[in-house]
Amino acid sequence: MNCEECHEREASLHFTKIINGEKTEFHICEHCAKEKGEFLPGSNSFSIHQLLSGLLHGDGHVPNTPSSNFIPPSLECEKCGMSYYQFAKIGRFGCDNCYKAFESKLNPIFKRVHGGNTLHAGKIPLRAGSSIQEKKQLQQLKQAMQQYILNEEFEKAAETRDEIREIEHRLQQGRDT
């Protein structure tokens, strides 16, 4: 496929942009990409850390000085001493504990990026996964029942309890055979 800009060289970069649900694809060569100022994978013009930093701030701009309404000054990692402001500026953590230290700021970002999910559950194989799926459903039902109890929706909690017992019974029968 030829470059859509110069129509001379082979397109080696293929971009897909999705803006407001509208998908646009374009294919260009490295030479034209450098001229256009597109960010090239593997080049020094863009990094995954800059991408993360852009997600942290929406418009990608990180102010040079922290302001009181931008980042709470007290938010910092106890283990390595990195502040949230430093993390947002460079886009990478100082240690493994930073995930916990900045969890309150990261979860909304993860929800936005992952379509509302903050936990990775993985995929379940279709052939061998029936009991795994039932266990997962059981866990969800138990959480739902707890929520019904907290909301004092005791009828729904009782229905959910009955579903839980039925699944537990099926799981027990599966172990016995």
N, C-alpha and C positions, 0 to 999 in steps of 0.2 A: 504494500500500500504506500502510495506516495504522500509526501508531506502536504498538508492542506494549506500551508502558507506559501512555500516557494514552488511547489509542484515539481521539484527537481530531484531531491534526495529521498531516500527511503525513510518513512516515518518510523522512528524508534521509540517515541514516547506517545502513550495513549492516555488521554485524560478523560475523566468522566466527572462532570460537575452536576450536582443536584441542588437546585435552588428553588425553594418553595414547591417541591414536588416535581419540578420540571427538569428532566434529565437531558444534558447536552454532552455529546462526545466529540472530541477532536483529536486528530492524530498529526503530530508534527515531528520534524527531525530535531536532533540536539542543537544544531546550529541556530535554527529559527527559535527554539525555546530559549536559548541564551539571549538572543536579540530581543525577544518579547519580554524577557524577565521572568519567565515561568520558573518555578522551583524544580530543580532536577534531583531525582533520587540519587544518592551517592555523591552529590556535590556538596560543597560547603555552604551553599546559599540557603539551606533550610534544614532544620533538624526536627526530629520527633519531639524534642524538648520545647522547641518553639511552638509546635502544634499544641502540646499540652498547655503551655503558657497561654496560648490564644483561647483555649477552652476555659481556662480559669477566669478569664476576664471578658469573654464575649467578643470584644473587638480586637483582641490581640495586643492591646496597648498596656504596657506595664509602666506605671509612673516611676519616676526616678526617686521619689521620696515617699515613704509610706504616709498615708493620711489617716486620721482617726476614723473616718467613715469607710475607708477602703478595706483595711485589714486590722483586726484587733492586735495590738502590740504584744499581748500576753501569750498569743498562740505560738508555741515553739516546742520542738522535740526535746524531751528530757534527756534522751540518750546522747544525741550528737550536738544539741544546742542550735540546730538550724531553725530559723523562724519561718513562718508561713510566707512572709514577704520574700525571703531569699528563695524559697522553693518556687514561688510563683514567677520570680524573675528568671531563674535558670531552668526551671521545668524539670528538675530531677531531685530525688530525695537524697539526703545525706546518709541515711541508714535504714534498716528494715523497720525500726520503730516509728519512723515518720508516718507510715500508713495509719497507725493508731493515733498518733498525735494530731494529725490533720483530718481525721475521719469525718468530723462534722462538716468540713468544707468540701471534702471529696465526694461524699455520697450524692449530693445534688448533681454534681458533674457526671458521675457514673450513671445516674438515672437518666440524665439527658442524652448521654452518648449511647447507652444500651437500651433505649426504649423503655425505661422505667424499672429495669432489673438492676439490683445491686449485688445479687448472689449468683455465682456460677454453679449451675447444677449439672452441667454436662449433658451428654446424649445417652439415651438408654437403648440398647440393642433390641430390635423387635422380637427376635426368636427367643432369647434368653431373658428378656426383661420384664415378663409379666409380673413376677413377684416383686421386682424392684419398683415397678410402676405402682403396684398396690401399696407398697410400703411408703412411697412418696405421697400417694393419695391419703394414706392413713395419717401421715404427719400433717398434711394440709388440713384435714378434717379436725384433728386435735387442736390445731391453732384456731380454726374457725369456731370450735366449740368454746374455747377459752374466751374468745371475743364475744360470743353470744352471752356467756355467763356474765362477763363484765358489763355488757349492755343490758343485762337483766331480761334477755329474750330467751326465757327458759323453755318455751315450746320448741324453738329452733334448736336449742342446745340438746334437748331430749332426742329430736329427730337425728341430729348429727351423732349423738352417742350411739343410737341404734345402728347407724351406718358404720361407725367405727367397730362395733361388736361384730357386725356381719363380715367386714373385711378381715378382722382378726381371726374369726372362725375359719374363713377360707384359707388364710395363711397357715393356720394350725393344721388344717386338713392336708395342705400341700406338703408340710413337713412330715406328717405321719405316713404318707404313701411312699 
